[in-house]
C-alpha cells in the first residue's frame, strides 16, 4: 500500500485500465467527441471486463474492491476521454444503488444486468423527481428527467420517485412504455449520450422500488464526478506538458519559458491536491465515515481544479487550444460543463459554510 492508500491490487487495476485506454480509446476519443457519438461498444467492453462492478460485492457479480477502486478507474478513463468516463460513472452509480439500496429481489434481477453491461443504465445529473400513485400492483410515473447520462441508448434508468407524499428511488425500464427520449446537445460531454426522458405513464412495479433512502446514491454521484474531474486535471496536464516539450519557439521548447512553466506548475499542484481530496473522500467512504459535506468539498475543489488545469492547457497550446485538433478544447468544454452541474460551485461553497 502506498502513502495514498492504494493497494497493489488497485495499482494493477490502474495499469490495466490505462493500457486498455492507450490501445483502444485514445485513437477515437477526439473523433467521437467531435461527432457526439457515444462509444457504446467501448462502454460495453469496459463493463464486460468488470470495470463497472469493481465496488459491487462479489456475491452480486462484482469485485468488491471498494470506492477507491472506482475512483482509480474513472480517473484513468477521464484523463483520455471524459465522455466515456461519465457514461461509465452512470453505469457504476446505478449498479451501486442496486447493490446498496435494493432488496434481495431487486438485486437478483437487475444487479447482474447492470454490472456486466448486458443492459445499459442511465442516471440524471440533476435532482428531478417523477410523480406516481401508491405502489400496489403498479404505478404510472409522470414527469421529466433532464441531463440523463446514457439516456440516448440506455434500457434502464434510475430515478427518484414521489409516491403518496413519500420519496424513494426506483429502477425503471425505458421500453416498458410511456417514455420518450429527447436528445440533448450540451457544451461538454458530447459523447455521453445526454438526453431528456419525458415520462407519461411509465409503469413501476413495487419490486422496482428501493427499500432504503438515497443518501448513498448521492454520495456515489459526488465521488464519481469528483474522480472524473481529477481525470480531466491529469489529462490536461499530460497533453499540455507534452506539447510544451515538443513545441519549439525561438530555438528552444516553450516549456523553458517562465510563463509556460508557471502555467504547468500551477496545473500540477491543482491536480495533485484534487486527487488527494478525492482519494481521502473515497477512503473515508469505504470506512463509512464520509459525510455529504466532505464529499461536496472534494467535488467542489476537484471541479475548480479541472477548470483551471483545462484553462492553463488552452493557454499553453495557444491558438491551437481552441481547435478540435487537440484535446485541450475537449477538456476545457467538459471541465466547464462539470463545473456547472448541480450543485454549482457557488452553491456548493454556500452549502459548505
Buried (B, 14 or more C-beta within 10 A) or exposed (E): EEEEEBBEEBEEBBEBBBEBBEEBBEEBBBEBBBEBBBBBEBBBBBBEEBBBBBBBBEEBBBBBBBBBBBBBBBBBBBBBBBBBBBBBBBBBBBBBBBBBBBEEEBBEBBBBBBBBBEBBBBBBBEEBBBEBEEBEEBBBBBBBBBBBBBBBBBBBBBBBBBBEEEEBBBBBBBEBEBBEBEEBEBEBBBBBBBBBBBBEEBBBBBBBBBEBEBEBBBBBBBBBBBBBBBBBBBBBBBBBBEBBEEBEEEEEBBBEBEEBEEBBEEBBEBBBBBBBBBBBBBBBBBEEEBEEEBBBBBBBBBBBBBBBBBBBBBBBBBEBBEEEEBBBBBBBBBBBBBBBBEBEBEEBBEEEE
